[in-house]
Amino acid sequence: AQFDLAAVASGSSAAASTSSASSASSAPSSSSSSSSSSTSSTSSSSSTPSPASSSSPASSSSSSPSTTTRFVSATKEWCGLDLQQIADAYKLIGRIASVSNAVQGAIHRLSVPLSMAGTPRSPSSVHNLRRFVVLLLNPAMMDPAHHDTLKNVLKAITRLHKSDQQVLQDWMSRFTREHMEELVGTLQQFITVKWLMQDVRVNDIVFCVKVLKLCYEASIAPNRLPAPLRHTSSSSLSSASSSSAATAAASGGGNDQEESKQQQQRFYREGDSGALVPYQLFYNDAVNSDLRVVDDYRAWMSGRGFSFANYPFMLDAGTKSRVLAVDARHQMQDMAEQSVRSLGGNDLLMMLLQRQNFSPYFVLRVRRDNLIEDTMNQIHRVPPERASDFKKLLKVKFEGEEGVDEGGVKKEFFQLIVQQILDPAYNMFTENETTRQFWFTRDSTAAPITFEMYGAIIGLAVYNSVILDLRFPLVVYKKLLGYTPTFKDLREVNPELARGLQQLLDYDGDDVEDVFSTDFTVSYQVFGATKTVELKPGGADIAVSRANRQEYVDLYTEYVLNKSIEREFNSFQKGFNLVADGPVLRFFRPEELELLVTGSPVLDFDDLQRGARYEPPFSPETPVIKWLWEILIGEFDEEEKKKFLFFCTGSDRVPIKGLANLQLAISRGGPDSERLPSSHTCFNHLILPEYSSKAKLERKLRIAIQNS
C-alpha cells in the first residue's frame, strides 16, 4: 500500500487523487486495490465530512474501488479528513523503525520551509490547511526528539492569516474528544519540556501557547459561548484598574496584549452545553508551579513581552489567586502615588501629616451585638476615590475586646457575619431543603444596601484569602462574572421545579393544555397573600401548549434566575464589584471563583501532612507525630477530619492552593499530661502534649475537636 506523505502534507488535490488512482490501477486484484485505497485515505478521506468516520473511501465512493477513490474537498466547516485513518496510518508507519525514521525525517524537512513563510496578506485555500491537521496529529511529536519539527509546524500556524487560523479552529472544534485530548497533550508536553529548560523557556513556547489557544477556543466552540460579558462597574476602583489595563493594551504594539483584551469577553468563557474536553486539561502544572507571577504581571500590564496573563486558561485557580493578590498591591501602590502627587509631590511635611492615607490595612471596628449595621456603615463611608482601600489587608477590631487581629479575629468576623446574614430572620436568602443551598429571597424586605454590603463582604474575603462557609449554587458565581443563566442552572437552584418543567417538555401527547392546565404566569405566596406575575404581556390569557411550551420554560427560567431577584442580585453584585471587580477577576471561571470564595470540600490529609512543619523538639519521626497522622489519615472519617481542620484553622474547607499550602504548624505542649490539645487558629497552629500512647492521643484529640 502506498502512503504519499508529500501529497498529504502539501494538501495537493491532484497529487492525492493521482496517488489513489495510481495505487488502485497498479494493484493485481480488486481486494489489494481496496486496501491501497484505504491506506491512501489520509489525503483523500471519506465521502462524509465527519471527524469520526471509520468507513473507507472506496466503500463510500460511487466509483468502483478498483479504479479510483473519491476525493473529499475541504470546507471552512470541516477539513474532509478521516482522523482515525490518519492515526491508523501513523501506527502502521511506526511499526518499522526504518520507515518511521524516513517519514519523520521527511516531515522535518517539510516543516523547515513552512516555518520560514511570512504572514500572507490574504487567506489561502482551505484545502492547503489540511496539512496542518495531518502534522499536528503525528504521535511522534510527543517525543522531545521531534520537538524541533513541532516547533516549526507551530510557528507556521501562528503566521497564518487570521481567517486561516479561524478555519483551523473551527475544524478542531469538530474533533472527537480523544483526538483533541491527544493534541492538547502533545502541546502541553512541548510546553513543559521547554519550560523546564531554563536557558530557553518562554521564547520557545510562544508559538505553542498560541496554538494551544486555538485548541481552547475550539474546545469551547462558538455555539457553547455565553452572551457577551456585561460590565457592571459601580465604582472608580474598576475604572482605575481598567484604565491601567487599557494603557497597557495601547502600548502593546505587535504582541498579544491588545488582542487578548479585545477577546476577553468570549475567550475565557464556556457555556452550559459543555466543552469538548475538560478545562483542567489546559492547565500546565510545570508553569503553575514555577511561574514568577510578579514578573509575568508586569509584562502583562506594560504590554511588553510575553505574559501568561494573556492566556489565563493555562493558569489554575491557585496561580490566578496569586495574580489577583499582585494586582491588589499594584492598585494600592497606584493610589498611594496619586495621593502623593495630589499633595504637590515635594511637600514632605504634608505627606507626613497625611501618612494615615498610606496605611497598609483596612480596619473594621465593630460591635458583636451590632455586627451588620457597623460593617455596613463603615463600608459605605469609604468614598469612591478611595475604593482601593478595600484591597488592603483587612484587620478587624471587636469593640471592648483586647484581642489583636493576627488572622484569627478576622476569620471569626467572617464566620459570624455570614451566619447572621443567612439567618431567615433577615429575609435575604432562602435555603432549599433538598440541596441545602441558599438562593436570593424574591421580594425580600431587606434594604438593597444590605445586599450590597454582603457582596462587599464576599469581595473582602476574596482579597484576604478567607474561606467562607457559604453554600451558593454555581450560577451565583456565573452571574457575577457575566454569564447568562440557563435551564441547567435552574436544576441546581430548584431541582423540583426544573424536574416539573422537564416533564412538560418531554410529554409526548398532543393534549398538553388539558394535562398541564397552566398559562404564562407564576404565582407564589407573599406574607399569606398570593402574588401572580405574567411571564410575558397577556400571559394570563395564553395557555401553555405543545407549540409554545419551550418558550414557557425559557421564560420561567429567566424569571426565576434573573427577573424575580433582579433588585436583590444587582445590589449584591454592586457591592462585590465595589471591592473585587477588575480585569484580573475576569481570568477566573465560575468554578474557580467559587473555589476562591468557599474552598474545596475535598480533604486530602496526605497533602496536609506533606505541608506540615514541626517546631523542635518535634519532628516527623517523633512517636506522637507518627501516631497523629495514623489517626488523622487512617482512622478519622470525613466529618472528624472537618472538625479537626476547623479546630486548627477556624475553617473546615480547603483553601484554593490545597492543604499542603496551609502549612499546619505543630508544636510541643509539654510532656505527657491530662491536658487536651489546643490551637491558635489565626496561625494554623496545633499545640500537642507529648502523650505516652496512641490510644491516649486519640481519646484526647476526639474530645478537643468535639468541643471546640
SVG drawing of the C-alpha trace seen along z (x, -y; Angstrom):
<svg xmlns="http://www.w3.org/2000/svg" viewBox="-58 -71 78 81">
<polyline fill="none" stroke="black" stroke-width="0.4" points="0.0,0.0 1.2,-3.5 1.3,-6.3 2.0,-9.5 3.2,-11.8 4.1,-14.7 0.6,-14.7 -0.9,-14.6 1.3,-17.3 1.2,-19.6 -2.6,-19.4 -2.4,-18.8 -5.7,-17.7 -4.2,-16.5 -1.5,-14.6 -3.9,-12.9 -6.2,-11.9 -3.3,-10.7 -1.8,-8.8 -5.0,-6.9 -5.7,-6.2 -2.1,-5.1 -2.3,-2.7 -5.5,-1.3 -4.5,-0.8 -1.3,0.9 -2.9,3.4 -3.1,7.0 -6.6,7.6 -9.6,5.7 -9.0,6.7 -5.5,5.3 -6.8,2.3 -9.3,1.7 -6.5,2.0 -4.4,-0.5 -7.3,-3.0 -7.8,-2.7 -4.3,-3.5 -4.1,-6.4 -7.2,-7.8 -5.1,-10.1 -5.2,-12.5 -8.5,-11.6 -10.5,-10.8 -14.1,-9.5 -17.0,-10.8 -18.8,-12.2 -17.2,-15.2 -17.2,-13.5 -14.3,-13.6 -15.1,-10.2 -16.0,-8.4 -14.5,-4.9 -15.7,-3.9 -13.0,-3.6 -13.1,-6.0 -13.5,-3.1 -16.7,-1.8 -18.2,-5.2 -17.3,-6.2 -19.8,-6.0 -16.9,-4.8 -15.6,-1.2 -12.9,-0.7 -10.7,0.9 -10.5,-2.4 -10.3,-5.4 -11.1,-6.8 -13.4,-9.7 -11.7,-12.9 -13.5,-14.9 -12.9,-18.6 -12.2,-20.7 -14.6,-23.4 -14.4,-26.0 -16.6,-23.8 -14.6,-20.6 -11.3,-19.5 -12.7,-16.4 -10.1,-14.1 -10.8,-10.9 -8.9,-11.5 -9.0,-7.9 -7.5,-6.7 -4.7,-9.3 -4.0,-7.8 -4.0,-4.3 -1.6,-5.3 0.8,-6.7 0.6,-3.5 1.4,-1.5 4.4,-3.7 5.6,-3.4 5.8,0.4 9.0,0.4 11.8,-1.8 13.4,-2.4 10.1,-3.6 9.3,-5.7 12.7,-7.4 12.4,-8.1 8.9,-9.6 9.7,-11.7 12.8,-12.9 10.7,-13.9 8.2,-15.7 11.0,-17.6 12.5,-18.7 9.0,-19.8 8.5,-21.8 11.5,-24.0 10.2,-25.9 6.7,-26.0 8.1,-27.8 10.0,-30.3 7.0,-31.5 5.8,-35.0 2.3,-36.1 0.2,-36.2 -1.9,-39.3 -4.9,-37.2 -6.3,-33.8 -5.0,-30.7 -7.1,-27.9 -8.8,-25.9 -7.6,-22.8 -3.9,-23.8 -4.6,-24.0 -5.3,-20.3 -1.5,-19.6 -1.5,-21.1 -4.2,-18.8 -2.1,-15.8 1.1,-17.2 -0.5,-18.1 -1.9,-14.6 1.5,-13.0 2.1,-11.0 5.8,-11.3 5.5,-15.0 5.1,-13.9 8.7,-12.8 11.1,-15.6 13.4,-14.3 10.9,-15.7 10.2,-19.0 12.2,-21.0 9.8,-19.7 6.8,-20.5 8.1,-24.0 8.4,-24.6 4.8,-23.5 3.5,-25.6 5.5,-28.6 3.9,-28.2 0.4,-28.1 0.9,-31.3 2.0,-33.0 -1.1,-32.0 -3.7,-34.6 -6.2,-35.2 -9.0,-33.8 -7.0,-30.7 -6.4,-30.2 -10.1,-30.6 -10.7,-27.8 -8.3,-25.5 -10.0,-26.4 -13.4,-25.5 -12.0,-22.2 -10.6,-21.4 -14.0,-22.1 -15.3,-19.1 -12.5,-16.8 -13.5,-13.8 -12.7,-14.1 -9.9,-11.6 -8.2,-13.4 -8.4,-16.8 -7.0,-15.2 -4.1,-13.8 -3.4,-17.1 -3.6,-19.1 -1.4,-16.5 1.3,-16.9 1.2,-20.7 1.4,-20.5 4.3,-18.1 6.2,-20.6 5.5,-23.5 6.6,-21.5 9.8,-20.3 10.7,-23.8 9.7,-25.4 11.9,-23.2 14.9,-24.0 16.0,-27.1 18.0,-28.6 15.2,-28.7 11.9,-28.9 9.4,-31.4 10.9,-32.1 10.4,-28.6 6.9,-28.1 5.2,-31.3 4.2,-29.6 2.9,-26.5 0.9,-28.6 -0.8,-30.5 -1.8,-27.2 -3.0,-25.9 -5.2,-29.0 -6.8,-27.8 -7.4,-24.4 -9.0,-26.0 -11.3,-28.2 -12.1,-25.1 -13.0,-23.2 -15.4,-25.8 -16.7,-26.3 -18.8,-29.4 -22.1,-27.6 -21.1,-26.9 -20.2,-30.5 -22.5,-32.6 -23.8,-36.0 -21.2,-38.9 -20.0,-39.8 -22.0,-42.6 -19.8,-45.2 -21.4,-46.5 -18.7,-48.6 -20.1,-50.8 -17.0,-52.5 -13.8,-54.2 -12.0,-51.1 -12.7,-49.0 -12.3,-52.0 -8.9,-52.8 -7.8,-49.2 -9.4,-49.1 -7.6,-52.3 -4.3,-50.8 -5.1,-47.7 -6.2,-49.9 -2.9,-51.9 -1.0,-48.6 -3.0,-47.4 -2.4,-50.6 1.3,-50.3 1.4,-46.6 2.2,-47.2 2.6,-43.9 2.2,-41.4 -0.8,-39.7 -1.9,-42.3 -4.4,-44.2 -5.9,-41.1 -6.3,-39.5 -8.2,-42.4 -10.5,-42.6 -11.3,-38.9 -11.6,-38.7 -15.4,-38.6 -15.6,-35.4 -12.1,-33.9 -12.3,-32.7 -15.9,-31.5 -17.7,-28.3 -21.4,-27.8 -23.6,-25.1 -23.5,-22.6 -20.0,-21.7 -16.6,-21.9 -15.1,-19.3 -12.5,-18.5 -12.3,-19.4 -11.0,-22.9 -8.5,-21.5 -6.7,-19.8 -5.4,-23.2 -3.7,-23.9 0.1,-23.4 1.4,-22.1 5.0,-23.0 4.1,-26.6 1.8,-26.9 4.4,-25.5 7.2,-27.8 5.7,-30.9 7.2,-34.2 3.8,-35.9 5.1,-39.4 7.3,-39.5 4.5,-38.0 2.0,-40.5 4.3,-43.4 4.8,-42.1 1.0,-41.9 0.4,-45.4 3.1,-47.0 2.2,-45.2 5.8,-44.4 6.9,-40.8 5.1,-37.5 2.8,-37.0 0.7,-34.0 -1.9,-36.5 -2.9,-36.8 -3.6,-33.0 -5.3,-32.5 -6.8,-29.2 -3.4,-27.7 -3.3,-29.0 -5.0,-27.1 -7.1,-28.7 -4.2,-28.9 -2.0,-30.8 -4.8,-33.1 -5.3,-33.9 -1.6,-34.9 -2.1,-37.2 -5.1,-38.7 -3.0,-39.5 -0.3,-41.1 -3.0,-43.2 -4.3,-44.4 -0.9,-45.5 -0.4,-47.3 -3.7,-49.2 -2.8,-50.2 0.6,-51.5 -1.0,-53.4 -3.4,-55.0 -0.6,-56.0 1.4,-57.6 -1.7,-59.5 -2.1,-60.8 1.5,-62.0 1.1,-63.8 -2.1,-65.4 -0.2,-66.8 2.2,-68.6 4.8,-65.9 7.6,-67.7 5.7,-68.7 7.2,-66.2 5.6,-67.8 2.2,-67.5 2.8,-63.9 3.8,-63.1 0.7,-64.8 -1.4,-62.7 0.5,-59.4 -2.6,-57.7 -3.7,-57.7 -0.9,-55.2 -1.9,-52.6 -1.4,-49.1 -4.6,-48.0 -8.3,-48.4 -9.6,-48.4 -13.2,-47.5 -14.2,-48.3 -17.5,-46.5 -19.6,-45.6 -20.7,-42.0 -24.3,-42.9 -24.5,-45.3 -22.3,-43.5 -24.2,-44.0 -25.0,-47.7 -21.5,-48.6 -20.0,-46.8 -22.4,-48.3 -21.8,-51.9 -18.0,-51.6 -18.0,-50.1 -20.2,-52.8 -18.2,-55.6 -15.3,-54.8 -15.5,-57.3 -15.3,-56.0 -11.9,-57.6 -10.6,-55.5 -12.1,-52.2 -8.7,-50.6 -8.6,-50.6 -10.8,-47.5 -7.9,-45.6 -5.7,-46.3 -5.1,-43.6 -8.2,-43.6 -7.9,-44.0 -11.0,-43.6 -11.3,-45.1 -14.2,-44.0 -15.1,-47.0 -14.4,-46.4 -12.1,-43.4 -8.3,-43.3 -7.5,-40.8 -5.1,-41.8 -6.1,-40.6 -3.3,-38.3 -5.8,-36.4 -8.0,-34.7 -10.2,-37.7 -10.7,-38.3 -11.8,-34.6 -14.2,-34.9 -15.7,-38.1 -16.4,-36.5 -17.8,-33.4 -20.2,-35.5 -21.4,-37.9 -22.1,-35.0 -24.1,-33.2 -26.2,-36.3 -26.9,-37.3 -28.0,-33.7 -30.4,-33.7 -34.0,-33.6 -34.9,-36.5 -33.0,-38.8 -35.2,-37.6 -32.3,-37.9 -31.7,-34.3 -33.8,-31.1 -32.4,-27.6 -33.5,-24.9 -34.5,-21.9 -33.3,-19.4 -29.9,-20.9 -29.2,-22.7 -28.0,-25.7 -29.1,-29.3 -30.8,-31.5 -31.9,-35.1 -35.3,-35.7 -37.6,-37.3 -39.5,-40.3 -37.1,-40.5 -37.8,-43.0 -34.1,-43.7 -32.8,-47.0 -30.7,-47.0 -27.8,-48.4 -27.8,-45.3 -27.3,-43.1 -24.7,-45.5 -22.8,-45.2 -22.9,-41.4 -21.5,-41.4 -18.7,-43.6 -18.1,-41.1 -17.5,-38.3 -15.1,-40.6 -13.2,-41.3 -13.0,-37.6 -11.5,-37.0 -8.8,-39.6 -7.9,-38.3 -7.8,-34.6 -10.6,-33.8 -12.7,-30.7 -16.4,-31.2 -19.0,-28.6 -21.3,-29.8 -23.5,-27.4 -24.5,-29.2 -25.2,-27.4 -22.6,-27.8 -24.9,-30.1 -24.3,-32.9 -20.6,-33.0 -21.6,-32.7 -23.8,-35.8 -21.1,-37.7 -18.8,-37.0 -21.4,-38.0 -22.6,-34.6 -26.2,-34.1 -28.0,-31.5 -29.6,-28.5 -32.0,-25.8 -29.1,-23.7 -28.6,-26.2 -32.3,-26.0 -31.8,-22.3 -29.3,-23.2 -31.2,-26.2 -34.6,-24.5 -34.4,-20.8 -38.1,-20.2 -39.3,-23.0 -36.8,-22.0 -38.0,-18.4 -41.6,-19.5 -40.6,-21.8 -38.7,-18.9 -41.7,-16.7 -43.6,-19.3 -41.0,-19.3 -40.8,-15.5 -44.6,-14.9 -45.5,-13.1 -49.2,-13.7 -51.0,-16.4 -53.2,-17.3 -50.6,-19.5 -53.2,-22.1 -55.6,-19.6 -53.0,-17.7 -50.9,-20.5 -53.6,-23.3 -51.2,-26.2 -50.6,-29.6 -47.8,-32.0 -47.9,-33.2 -46.1,-32.4 -48.0,-32.5 -46.5,-32.4 -47.2,-33.4 -46.0,-36.7 -46.9,-37.1 -50.0,-35.0 -51.2,-36.7 -51.0,-35.2 -49.0,-37.2 -49.2,-36.5 -46.6,-37.6 -47.1,-37.3 -44.1,-35.9 -45.0,-37.9 -47.6,-40.6 -51.0,-39.0 -49.6,-35.8 -52.6,-35.1 -54.6,-34.6 -52.1,-32.4 -52.4,-28.7 -49.2,-26.6 -49.4,-24.2 -47.2,-21.8 -46.3,-24.5 -45.2,-27.1 -44.0,-25.0 -40.3,-25.7 -40.9,-29.4 -42.8,-28.9 -39.8,-27.0 -37.3,-29.6 -39.3,-32.5 -39.9,-30.7 -36.1,-30.0 -35.4,-33.6 -37.9,-34.7 -36.5,-32.5 -32.8,-33.1 -32.9,-36.8 -36.1,-38.9 -37.5,-37.7 -34.3,-38.6 -33.1,-41.5 -33.2,-44.1 -31.5,-41.9 -28.8,-40.5 -28.0,-43.8 -27.3,-45.3 -25.3,-42.2 -23.2,-42.4 -22.7,-46.2 -21.1,-45.5 -19.0,-42.7 -17.7,-44.8 -17.0,-47.7 -14.3,-45.5 -13.3,-42.8 -14.1,-44.0 -11.2,-44.4 -9.5,-42.7 -7.8,-40.0 -11.0,-38.8 -12.2,-38.1 -9.4,-35.5 -11.5,-33.2 -14.0,-30.7 -17.1,-30.4 -15.9,-27.1 -12.6,-28.8 -14.3,-31.8 -16.4,-29.5 -13.2,-27.7 -11.7,-31.1 -14.6,-32.0 -15.7,-28.7 -12.6,-26.5 -12.8,-22.8 -14.8,-20.2 -12.2,-17.5 -10.0,-16.8 -6.6,-15.3 -4.8,-14.8 -1.8,-13.4 -1.4,-16.9 -1.8,-18.3 0.9,-16.0 3.3,-16.9 2.9,-20.6 3.1,-20.4 6.0,-21.9 7.2,-21.0 8.7,-23.1 11.6,-21.5 11.8,-19.1 9.0,-17.6 10.0,-16.1 8.3,-13.7 10.0,-10.9 8.6,-11.8 6.3,-9.0 3.4,-11.3 3.6,-12.9 3.6,-9.5 0.5,-8.5 -1.2,-11.8 -1.0,-11.1 -2.0,-7.5 -5.1,-8.6 -6.0,-11.5 -5.4,-9.6 -6.3,-6.1 -9.0,-6.3 -10.8,-9.6 -13.9,-9.8 -14.6,-12.8 -16.7,-14.5 -14.0,-14.1 -11.4,-15.4 -13.5,-18.5 -13.8,-19.1 -10.0,-18.7 -9.4,-21.2 -11.8,-23.6 -10.2,-23.1 -6.8,-24.1 -7.6,-26.7 -11.1,-28.1 -12.5,-26.6 -13.4,-23.1 -12.8,-24.0 -9.6,-23.5 -8.0,-26.7 -7.7,-27.3 -4.0,-26.2 -4.6,-23.0 -4.0,-21.7 -0.2,-21.4 -0.1,-25.2 -1.9,-25.6 1.4,-24.7 -0.1,-23.4 2.4,-24.1 2.6,-21.6 4.5,-22.3 5.0,-20.5 2.6,-21.5 4.6,-20.0 5.2,-16.3 2.5,-13.7 -0.4,-15.0 -4.2,-15.1 -4.4,-18.4 -6.3,-18.4 -4.6,-19.6 -5.1,-23.3 -4.7,-25.6 -4.1,-29.1 -6.5,-29.3 -5.0,-32.6 -1.7,-30.9 -3.0,-27.4 -1.1,-26.1 -1.7,-22.9 -0.3,-22.5 0.1,-18.9 1.2,-17.4 3.6,-14.6 1.2,-11.8 2.5,-8.5 0.4,-6.3 -1.6,-6.4 -4.8,-5.5 -4.5,-8.4 -3.7,-10.8 -6.8,-9.6 -9.0,-10.0 -7.8,-13.5 -7.9,-14.6 -11.5,-13.5 -12.6,-15.3 -10.9,-18.5 -12.4,-18.6 -15.9,-17.7 -16.0,-20.5 -14.2,-23.3"/>
</svg>
